Amino acid sequence: MKHLSSPLLLALMSLLGIGLVQVYSSSYIFATESFGDGLYFFERQLVFVGLSFVILLAAAQVPMSWIEKWGWTFWLLAAGGVAATFVPGLGIRVGGAIRWIQLPLGLRFEPSEVLKFSFSLLFASLLIRQETWLAKWKWWALTALVVLPLFLLLKQPDFGSFAIITCVGVALLFAFGLKWRYIVTAVSVMVPAFYLLVMRVPYRRARVLAFMDPWADPEQKGFQVIQSMLSFHSGGVTGAGLGRGQGKLFFLPEAHTDFTLAVMGEEIGFIGIVLVLALYGYVVTRGFQIAIRCENPFRKALALGISMTFALSIFINCGVVMGLLPTKGLTLPFLSYGGSSLMTLCLMFGLLLNIEKNLIEENRSPFRRKTQSV
């Protein structure tokens, strides 16, 4: 753990700890009724946290030269995982979507979580190898490398991950100097495309209409967001206290996953939510600061991509739970139950810590100090 950023590592450890408490509080009643064991989800999340922390520390120590050379293969592996969800007997359909792969011991793996964050690795690799890869591969092969996995996401469907990857891609292109006319052209294509993907697909259109007026169908389409709002209202300023929330008692669907923030809002109140969001804000800000300080284009792109993907995931989940965005099945990073998301997050933040560790070591280099003094 030499030269690892203590403040950032402490913030990540705090989120892991808060997540454990939150999973226990939000899932205990549901686990007792469903599995006869109130600790069913908590025990699994505890194992996920242990494995994830090991992954974080390992990723923080891997030589960055190896990541720069082979990091893009994570995108290929994740794309293969997304494709595997369509294999009969391997992929699992839950709630109308095929996003999970069945693993031993009753566990599931969601490849789209890896795909979402590994896009930053792919972009960074394309950035430093664009001339080499364009000379070696045809342009349509590089396009297929990016587009085909996104198409598979829409087929699952996982529109949330698709939207995050698309938005991060446009933002990274803008950040690294793509001319305005190309940005405007891309946005001009994306806006009608998003309209068609949302308003022309019945279940997505129903979600948008429910978002605009959840009280029009309070027992079906608007049920989740109404119960979420009631939970926040019940929490007030200081909250009802940990474990004392009522929304998780089968009133609030997905209380330990997608809508866990609503449980937190009821139990720790407005003040508690502000503190949690401030912790999120610190991690995001720290990520952007690391990206700004980087001179290496690969590391700058990777740090920026990780931070933006993390920030967008938080923004969308919080927006949905607070009724500011249409309902979408995205977990809250670090705080929702789930091993796929947690281990992927720790892998990516391990790389972010790795980048910062290298910055610290470079600043401590005697040669660098001598050069700067000259």
NUKOL-381759 format. One record per residue (C-alpha): x, y, z; residue in three letters. Coordinates in nm, 4 decimals. Layout:
# residues N
X; Y; Z; aa
X; Y; Z; ALA .
...
END
This chain:
# residues 374
X; Y; Z; aa
0.0000; 0.0000; 0.0000; MET .
0.3054; 0.2225; -0.0360; LYS .
0.2272; 0.5712; -0.1717; HIS .
-0.1466; 0.4994; -0.2019; LEU .
-0.3644; 0.8059; -0.1470; SER .
-0.4819; 0.7817; 0.2131; SER .
-0.7768; 1.0257; 0.1744; PRO .
-0.9163; 0.8562; -0.1371; LEU .
-0.8595; 0.5060; 0.0006; LEU .
-1.0264; 0.6069; 0.3277; LEU .
-1.3250; 0.7479; 0.1375; ALA .
-1.3617; 0.4240; -0.0605; LEU .
-1.3350; 0.2153; 0.2561; MET .
-1.6027; 0.4353; 0.4159; SER .
-1.8361; 0.3723; 0.1218; LEU .
-1.7750; -0.0026; 0.1493; LEU .
-1.8574; 0.0096; 0.5212; GLY .
-2.1695; 0.2212; 0.4707; ILE .
-2.2772; -0.0172; 0.1969; GLY .
-2.2510; -0.3159; 0.4292; LEU .
-2.4644; -0.1440; 0.6934; VAL .
-2.7149; -0.0401; 0.4292; GLN .
-2.7482; -0.3884; 0.2793; VAL .
-2.8072; -0.5337; 0.6272; TYR .
-3.0695; -0.2715; 0.7132; SER .
-3.2552; -0.2753; 0.3819; SER .
-3.2566; -0.6518; 0.3189; SER .
-3.3059; -0.8147; 0.6607; TYR .
-3.6878; -0.8366; 0.6545; ILE .
-3.7019; -0.9329; 0.2872; PHE .
-3.4337; -1.2013; 0.3353; ALA .
-3.6145; -1.3409; 0.6391; THR .
-3.9434; -1.3737; 0.4513; GLU .
-3.7905; -1.4996; 0.1263; SER .
-3.5095; -1.7286; 0.2456; PHE .
-3.5723; -1.7808; 0.6169; GLY .
-3.2386; -1.6134; 0.6930; ASP .
-3.2231; -1.2412; 0.7672; GLY .
-2.8488; -1.2369; 0.6986; LEU .
-2.8793; -1.3997; 0.3548; TYR .
-2.7858; -1.0877; 0.1562; PHE .
-2.5592; -0.9378; 0.4220; PHE .
-2.3360; -1.2452; 0.4420; GLU .
-2.2966; -1.2546; 0.0657; ARG .
-2.2269; -0.8837; 0.0511; GLN .
-1.9642; -0.9258; 0.3233; LEU .
-1.7861; -1.1818; 0.1031; VAL .
-1.8184; -0.9481; -0.1971; PHE .
-1.6681; -0.6616; 0.0044; VAL .
-1.3726; -0.8765; 0.1099; GLY .
-1.3036; -0.9935; -0.2450; LEU .
-1.3552; -0.6432; -0.3837; SER .
-1.1089; -0.4883; -0.1407; PHE .
-0.8462; -0.7458; -0.2387; VAL .
-0.9135; -0.6623; -0.6056; ILE .
-0.8792; -0.2899; -0.5287; LEU .
-0.5411; -0.3337; -0.3595; LEU .
-0.4178; -0.5677; -0.6342; ALA .
-0.5227; -0.3289; -0.9118; ALA .
-0.3460; -0.0461; -0.7294; ALA .
-0.0154; -0.2366; -0.7495; GLN .
-0.0261; -0.3672; -1.1080; VAL .
0.2375; -0.1968; -1.3290; PRO .
0.0673; 0.0734; -1.5350; MET .
0.2729; -0.0293; -1.8373; SER .
0.0874; -0.3628; -1.8307; TRP .
-0.2494; -0.1842; -1.8075; ILE .
-0.1570; 0.0422; -2.0994; GLU .
-0.0640; -0.2623; -2.3072; LYS .
-0.3477; -0.5014; -2.2192; TRP .
-0.6210; -0.2924; -2.0537; GLY .
-0.8340; -0.2799; -2.3684; TRP .
-0.8855; -0.6577; -2.3487; THR .
-1.1187; -0.6012; -2.0507; PHE .
-1.3637; -0.4538; -2.3027; TRP .
-1.3415; -0.7674; -2.5166; LEU .
-1.3906; -0.9950; -2.2174; LEU .
-1.6871; -0.7904; -2.0968; ALA .
-1.8382; -0.7890; -2.4471; ALA .
-1.8012; -1.1672; -2.4572; GLY .
-1.9777; -1.1858; -2.1221; GLY .
-2.2655; -0.9736; -2.2486; VAL .
-2.2927; -1.1989; -2.5552; ALA .
-2.2924; -1.5057; -2.3269; ALA .
-2.6132; -1.3852; -2.1586; THR .
-2.7967; -1.4812; -2.4792; PHE .
-2.6755; -1.8421; -2.4633; VAL .
-2.9661; -2.0688; -2.3597; PRO .
-2.9112; -2.2180; -2.0167; GLY .
-2.6407; -1.9670; -1.9315; LEU .
-2.8180; -1.6329; -1.9384; GLY .
-3.0877; -1.5569; -1.6808; ILE .
-3.3996; -1.3538; -1.7523; ARG .
-3.5115; -1.1367; -1.4608; VAL .
-3.7865; -0.8784; -1.4927; GLY .
-3.7938; -0.9068; -1.8714; GLY .
-3.4178; -0.8502; -1.9181; ALA .
-3.1376; -1.1004; -1.9831; ILE .
-2.8434; -0.9356; -1.8078; ARG .
-2.7045; -1.2065; -1.5822; TRP .
-2.4968; -1.5230; -1.6180; ILE .
-2.5661; -1.8121; -1.3828; GLN .
-2.2676; -1.9109; -1.1674; LEU .
-2.2178; -2.1958; -0.9165; PRO .
-2.3521; -2.1648; -0.5585; LEU .
-2.6560; -1.9766; -0.6837; GLY .
-2.4524; -1.6654; -0.7692; LEU .
-2.5045; -1.4418; -1.0700; ARG .
-2.2696; -1.2214; -1.2685; PHE .
-2.3705; -0.9104; -1.4640; GLU .
-2.1191; -0.8517; -1.7475; PRO .
-2.2651; -0.5120; -1.8395; SER .
-2.1185; -0.3705; -1.5156; GLU .
-1.7697; -0.4590; -1.6386; VAL .
-1.8499; -0.3316; -1.9881; LEU .
-1.9672; 0.0026; -1.8496; LYS .
-1.6423; 0.0779; -1.6688; PHE .
-1.4039; -0.0940; -1.9104; SER .
-1.5096; 0.1507; -2.1815; PHE .
-1.2639; 0.3958; -2.0240; SER .
-0.9838; 0.1417; -2.0766; LEU .
-1.0854; 0.0954; -2.4394; LEU .
-1.1029; 0.4702; -2.5056; PHE .
-0.7655; 0.5325; -2.3423; ALA .
-0.6107; 0.2531; -2.5502; SER .
-0.7623; 0.3889; -2.8723; LEU .
-0.6330; 0.7339; -2.7833; LEU .
-0.2670; 0.6289; -2.7629; ILE .
-0.2830; 0.3729; -3.0440; ARG .
-0.5112; 0.5407; -3.2966; GLN .
-0.2502; 0.5675; -3.5717; GLU .
-0.1178; 0.2144; -3.5159; THR .
-0.4604; 0.0543; -3.4962; TRP .
-0.5982; 0.2492; -3.7921; LEU .
-0.3034; 0.1273; -3.9973; ALA .
-0.3372; -0.2310; -3.8760; LYS .
-0.7175; -0.2632; -3.8711; TRP .
-0.9874; -0.1368; -4.1019; LYS .
-1.1998; 0.1531; -3.9720; TRP .
-1.5102; -0.0643; -3.9794; TRP .
-1.3392; -0.3201; -3.7526; ALA .
-1.2699; -0.0535; -3.4906; LEU .
-1.6268; 0.0713; -3.5241; THR .
-1.7607; -0.2809; -3.4732; ALA .
-1.5375; -0.3195; -3.1666; LEU .
-1.7302; -0.0343; -3.0034; VAL .
-2.0766; -0.0572; -3.1582; VAL .
-2.1527; -0.4315; -3.1410; LEU .
-2.1293; -0.4561; -2.7588; PRO .
-2.3545; -0.1496; -2.7316; LEU .
-2.6044; -0.3163; -2.9633; PHE .
-2.6016; -0.6231; -2.7369; LEU .
-2.6775; -0.3984; -2.4391; LEU .
-2.9894; -0.2733; -2.6154; LEU .
-3.0919; -0.6307; -2.6929; LYS .
-3.0703; -0.7414; -2.3274; GLN .
-3.2086; -0.4675; -2.2750; PRO .
-2.9874; -0.2483; -2.0540; ASP .
-3.0600; 0.1038; -2.1690; PHE .
-2.9043; 0.2596; -1.8583; GLY .
-2.5569; 0.1187; -1.9226; SER .
-2.5927; 0.2013; -2.2925; PHE .
-2.6768; 0.5638; -2.2101; ALA .
-2.3867; 0.5982; -1.9645; ILE .
-2.1293; 0.4575; -2.2094; ILE .
-2.2600; 0.6795; -2.4893; THR .
-2.2541; 0.9962; -2.2792; CYS .
-1.9081; 0.9203; -2.1397; VAL .
-1.7803; 0.8534; -2.4915; GLY .
-1.9034; 1.1899; -2.6248; VAL .
-1.7691; 1.3724; -2.3181; ALA .
-1.4255; 1.2098; -2.3504; LEU .
-1.4076; 1.2945; -2.7192; LEU .
-1.4870; 1.6555; -2.6335; PHE .
-1.2323; 1.6608; -2.3497; ALA .
-0.9575; 1.5342; -2.5795; PHE .
-1.0060; 1.7911; -2.8492; GLY .
-1.2660; 1.6634; -3.0930; LEU .
-1.3784; 1.9590; -3.3007; LYS .
-1.7118; 2.1224; -3.2215; TRP .
-1.8663; 2.0364; -3.5568; ARG .
-1.8218; 1.6664; -3.4876; TYR .
-1.9663; 1.7036; -3.1368; ILE .
-2.2698; 1.8888; -3.2731; VAL .
-2.3149; 1.6249; -3.5440; THR .
-2.2944; 1.3437; -3.2875; ALA .
-2.5465; 1.5117; -3.0571; VAL .
-2.7756; 1.5819; -3.3525; SER .
-2.7794; 1.2107; -3.4253; VAL .
-2.8024; 1.1018; -3.0610; MET .
-3.1064; 1.3118; -2.9672; VAL .
-3.3485; 1.1622; -3.2240; PRO .
-3.1915; 0.8178; -3.1686; ALA .
-3.2571; 0.8396; -2.7949; PHE .
-3.6107; 0.9599; -2.8687; TYR .
-3.6752; 0.6563; -3.0883; LEU .
-3.5181; 0.4201; -2.8355; LEU .
-3.7311; 0.5592; -2.5541; VAL .
-4.0608; 0.6876; -2.6879; MET .
-4.1026; 0.4224; -2.9570; ARG .
-4.0490; 0.1324; -2.7169; VAL .
-4.3727; 0.0707; -2.5213; PRO .
-4.2303; -0.0145; -2.1770; TYR .
-3.9809; 0.2737; -2.1864; ARG .
-4.2502; 0.5138; -2.2998; ARG .
-4.4671; 0.3943; -2.0102; ALA .
-4.1813; 0.4723; -1.7689; ARG .
-4.1485; 0.8253; -1.9057; VAL .
-4.5231; 0.8840; -1.8726; LEU .
-4.5154; 0.7446; -1.5188; ALA .
-4.2273; 0.9777; -1.4387; PHE .
-4.4248; 1.2766; -1.5636; MET .
-4.7331; 1.1822; -1.3608; ASP .
-4.6785; 0.8861; -1.1255; PRO .
-5.0185; 0.9433; -0.9618; TRP .
-5.1938; 0.8574; -1.2898; ALA .
-5.1145; 0.4899; -1.2192; ASP .
-5.0195; 0.4739; -0.8486; PRO .
-5.0576; 0.0955; -0.8173; GLU .
-4.8507; -0.0069; -1.1196; GLN .
-4.6165; 0.2179; -1.3196; LYS .
-4.5969; 0.4936; -1.0610; GLY .
-4.5789; 0.2668; -0.7558; PHE .
-4.1999; 0.2625; -0.7108; GLN .
-4.1422; 0.6350; -0.7325; VAL .
-4.4426; 0.7144; -0.5101; ILE .
-4.3207; 0.4775; -0.2398; GLN .
-3.9727; 0.6247; -0.2740; SER .
-4.1052; 0.9780; -0.2238; MET .
-4.3047; 0.8632; 0.0790; LEU .
-3.9892; 0.7136; 0.2292; SER .
-3.7967; 1.0387; 0.1872; PHE .
-4.0892; 1.2310; 0.3361; HIS .
-4.1068; 0.9976; 0.6358; SER .
-3.7362; 1.0427; 0.7030; GLY .
-3.7574; 1.4179; 0.7368; GLY .
-3.4446; 1.6024; 0.8466; VAL .
-3.2875; 1.3560; 1.0893; THR .
-3.4454; 1.0229; 0.9890; GLY .
-3.6289; 0.7522; 1.1799; ALA .
-3.3062; 0.5738; 1.2814; GLY .
-3.1155; 0.2797; 1.1351; LEU .
-3.3364; -0.0259; 1.0977; GLY .
-3.6560; 0.1644; 1.1732; ARG .
-3.7659; 0.2444; 0.8187; GLY .
-4.1077; 0.1245; 0.7055; GLN .
-4.0663; 0.1519; 0.3290; GLY .
-3.8513; -0.1616; 0.3114; LYS .
-4.1335; -0.3671; 0.4640; LEU .
-4.2490; -0.4737; 0.1148; PHE .
-4.3778; -0.1246; 0.0301; PHE .
-4.0654; -0.0273; -0.1606; LEU .
-3.9627; -0.2695; -0.4399; PRO .
-3.5879; -0.3356; -0.4845; GLU .
-3.5179; -0.1831; -0.1419; ALA .
-3.1691; -0.3357; -0.1164; HIS .
-3.0687; -0.2743; -0.4794; THR .
-3.2002; 0.0008; -0.7083; ASP .
-3.3981; 0.1966; -0.4459; PHE .
-3.1671; 0.1624; -0.1480; THR .
-3.1224; 0.5420; -0.1327; LEU .
-3.4906; 0.5776; -0.0426; ALA .
-3.4392; 0.3430; 0.2543; VAL .
-3.1429; 0.5545; 0.3596; MET .
-3.3496; 0.8708; 0.3223; GLY .
-3.6107; 0.7349; 0.5617; GLU .
-3.3633; 0.6028; 0.8173; GLU .
-3.0884; 0.8678; 0.8249; ILE .
-3.2889; 1.1636; 0.6937; GLY .
-3.1898; 1.4676; 0.4899; PHE .
-2.8728; 1.5307; 0.6903; ILE .
-2.7511; 1.1738; 0.6431; GLY .
-2.8214; 1.1779; 0.2683; ILE .
-2.6302; 1.5057; 0.2310; VAL .
-2.3294; 1.3540; 0.4088; LEU .
-2.3372; 1.0434; 0.1859; VAL .
-2.3653; 1.2577; -0.1282; LEU .
-2.0780; 1.4743; -0.0002; ALA .
-1.8648; 1.1595; 0.0306; LEU .
-1.9579; 1.0672; -0.3254; TYR .
-1.8744; 1.4203; -0.4330; GLY .
-1.5311; 1.3997; -0.2739; TYR .
-1.4487; 1.0756; -0.4582; VAL .
-1.5640; 1.2193; -0.7921; VAL .
-1.3740; 1.5451; -0.7374; THR .
-1.0611; 1.3562; -0.6405; ARG .
-1.0889; 1.1518; -0.9594; GLY .
-1.1141; 1.4654; -1.1731; PHE .
-0.8160; 1.6175; -0.9920; GLN .
-0.6086; 1.3084; -1.0658; ILE .
-0.7067; 1.3295; -1.4342; ALA .
-0.6094; 1.6977; -1.4519; ILE .
-0.2688; 1.6317; -1.2950; ARG .
-0.1838; 1.3479; -1.5369; CYS .
0.0450; 1.4256; -1.8286; GLU .
0.0287; 1.0739; -1.9716; ASN .
-0.2708; 1.0706; -2.2155; PRO .
-0.3650; 0.7085; -2.1388; PHE .
-0.3791; 0.7689; -1.7646; ARG .
-0.5571; 1.1011; -1.8062; LYS .
-0.8271; 0.9417; -2.0232; ALA .
-0.8638; 0.6449; -1.7888; LEU .
-0.8926; 0.8592; -1.4747; ALA .
-1.1405; 1.0930; -1.6412; LEU .
-1.3492; 0.8069; -1.7820; GLY .
-1.3682; 0.6230; -1.4491; ILE .
-1.4683; 0.9408; -1.2658; SER .
-1.7339; 1.0345; -1.5225; MET .
-1.8842; 0.6854; -1.5324; THR .
-1.8984; 0.6775; -1.1526; PHE .
-2.0538; 1.0252; -1.1364; ALA .
-2.3169; 0.9444; -1.4005; LEU .
-2.4120; 0.6201; -1.2251; SER .
-2.4701; 0.8103; -0.9012; ILE .
-2.6588; 1.0903; -1.0776; PHE .
-2.8951; 0.8554; -1.2609; ILE .
-2.9720; 0.6363; -0.9586; ASN .
-3.0309; 0.9349; -0.7296; CYS .
-3.2379; 1.1071; -0.9968; GLY .
-3.4597; 0.8011; -1.0398; VAL .
-3.5077; 0.7431; -0.6673; VAL .
-3.5893; 1.1097; -0.6048; MET .
-3.8370; 1.1219; -0.8921; GLY .
-3.6213; 1.3503; -1.1060; LEU .
-3.5633; 1.0934; -1.3827; LEU .
-3.7698; 0.8084; -1.5303; PRO .
-3.7356; 0.4721; -1.3555; THR .
-3.4243; 0.2792; -1.4632; LYS .
-3.2681; -0.0305; -1.3161; GLY .
-2.9260; 0.0988; -1.2132; LEU .
-2.7717; 0.0242; -0.8759; THR .
-2.6249; 0.2873; -0.6446; LEU .
-2.2434; 0.2449; -0.6520; PRO .
-2.0981; 0.0833; -0.3376; PHE .
-2.4274; 0.1017; -0.1449; LEU .
-2.6569; -0.1350; -0.3350; SER .
-2.6402; -0.5127; -0.2967; TYR .
-2.4505; -0.6905; -0.5717; GLY .
-2.1108; -0.8462; -0.6316; GLY .
-2.0701; -0.7667; -1.0025; SER .
-2.1007; -0.3927; -0.9494; SER .
-1.8902; -0.3878; -0.6330; LEU .
-1.5968; -0.5866; -0.7700; MET .
-1.5929; -0.3876; -1.0928; THR .
-1.6007; -0.0600; -0.9016; LEU .
-1.3093; -0.1688; -0.6852; CYS .
-1.1122; -0.2824; -0.9892; LEU .
-1.1554; 0.0555; -1.1555; MET .
-1.0837; 0.2561; -0.8421; PHE .
-0.7810; 0.0384; -0.7788; GLY .
-0.6533; 0.1573; -1.1166; LEU .
-0.7356; 0.5157; -1.0203; LEU .
-0.5348; 0.4747; -0.6981; LEU .
-0.2582; 0.3237; -0.9102; ASN .
-0.2523; 0.6322; -1.1318; ILE .
-0.2354; 0.8623; -0.8304; GLU .
0.0382; 0.6473; -0.6738; LYS .
0.2465; 0.6943; -0.9874; ASN .
0.1879; 1.0699; -0.9756; LEU .
0.3091; 1.0794; -0.6157; ILE .
0.6192; 0.8749; -0.7007; GLU .
0.6978; 1.0972; -1.0001; GLU .
0.6737; 1.4102; -0.7849; ASN .
0.9139; 1.2521; -0.5332; ARG .
1.1685; 1.1647; -0.8018; SER .
1.5000; 1.3519; -0.7419; PRO .
1.5477; 1.3909; -1.1176; PHE .
1.2040; 1.5478; -1.1559; ARG .
1.2646; 1.7898; -0.8668; ARG .
1.5985; 1.8910; -1.0179; LYS .
1.4397; 1.9429; -1.3603; THR .
1.1576; 2.1528; -1.2139; GLN .
1.4054; 2.3669; -1.0170; SER .
1.6007; 2.4398; -1.3366; VAL .
END
